[in-house]
Amino acid sequence: MQASHSVTLHNIPASAEDLIRHQIDRLNQEHSWISHCQVTAKVPAPFTTGMYQIHIDCQIPDGSVVIDRQPLTDFYQEDLQVAIWSAFEQARQKIKSHVIHSANFSRKFQHA
């Protein structure tokens, strides 16, 4: 299934949308059953680069996986590409964990 997706940027260059869409496509290739992925990327105020907040909400068949990545407090000049990659890496790990947990949970009921 091809996931629908939406990207919202606040005080971030429009070029970031291509980076985000690439990561969404990659995530959809790995987990084809994601039905919708909504991403919001922002910085708190204009001209405050390096303080990237990235919110990812992926709808999956039995719920949703939400990542709310806040900027690093000790490294305020973070690269936008690294921030996007890091947020999607967290999403991959959380989806993987969710799938494993769901499989183990359903196996318990099958054998009960």
C-alpha positions in Angstrom: 0.0 0.0 0.0 1.3 3.4 -0.9 1.2 5.7 2.2 -0.3 9.1 1.9 1.8 11.7 3.6 1.8 15.3 4.5 4.7 17.6 5.3 4.5 20.8 7.2 7.5 23.2 7.6 7.7 26.1 10.0 10.7 28.5 9.7 12.6 25.8 7.8 13.9 26.0 4.2 11.6 24.4 1.7 14.5 22.2 0.5 13.9 20.1 3.7 10.7 18.8 2.3 12.6 16.7 -0.3 14.7 15.2 2.5 11.6 14.4 4.5 9.8 12.9 1.6 12.8 10.7 0.8 12.7 9.4 4.4 9.0 8.8 4.2 9.4 6.8 1.0 12.2 4.8 2.6 10.1 4.1 5.7 7.2 3.1 3.4 9.4 0.7 1.5 10.5 -1.0 4.8 6.9 -1.1 6.2 4.4 -1.1 3.3 1.4 -1.3 5.6 1.8 2.3 6.9 -1.4 4.0 5.8 -0.5 7.7 6.5 2.6 9.6 7.7 2.4 13.2 8.8 5.6 15.1 9.5 6.0 18.5 11.0 9.4 20.1 11.2 10.0 23.5 12.8 12.3 25.7 14.7 10.9 27.8 17.6 11.6 31.2 15.9 12.9 32.4 12.6 16.7 32.6 12.2 17.3 30.1 15.1 19.0 27.4 13.0 20.0 24.2 14.7 17.0 24.0 17.0 15.0 21.5 14.9 11.8 20.0 16.3 10.5 17.1 14.2 7.2 15.4 14.9 6.3 12.2 13.0 2.9 10.5 13.2 2.6 7.2 11.3 -0.7 5.4 11.1 -0.4 1.7 11.1 -3.1 -1.0 11.0 -3.4 -1.4 14.8 -2.7 2.1 16.0 -0.1 4.8 15.4 3.5 5.5 16.1 4.4 9.0 17.2 7.9 10.5 17.4 8.3 13.9 18.9 12.0 14.7 18.5 13.2 17.8 20.4 16.4 19.7 19.6 19.6 18.6 21.3 20.1 20.9 24.3 23.9 20.6 24.4 24.5 21.0 20.7 22.4 23.8 19.3 24.0 24.0 15.9 22.7 20.6 14.7 22.5 19.9 10.9 18.9 19.8 9.5 19.7 16.6 7.5 21.0 14.9 10.6 17.9 16.0 12.6 15.6 14.6 10.0 17.5 11.3 9.7 17.6 10.9 13.5 13.9 11.4 13.8 13.1 8.9 11.1 15.6 6.4 12.6 13.7 6.7 15.9 10.5 6.1 14.0 12.0 2.9 12.4 13.0 1.6 15.8 9.7 2.4 17.4 7.7 0.7 14.5 10.0 -2.3 14.7 9.5 -2.5 18.5 5.7 -2.1 18.0 5.6 -4.9 15.5 7.6 -7.3 17.7 5.5 -6.5 20.7 2.3 -7.0 18.7 3.5 -10.3 17.4 4.5 -11.5 20.8 1.2 -10.3 22.3 -0.9 -12.1 19.6 1.2 -15.3 20.0 0.3 -15.4 23.7 -3.4 -15.5 22.9 -3.0 -18.1 20.1 -1.4 -20.5 22.6 -3.7 -19.8 25.5 
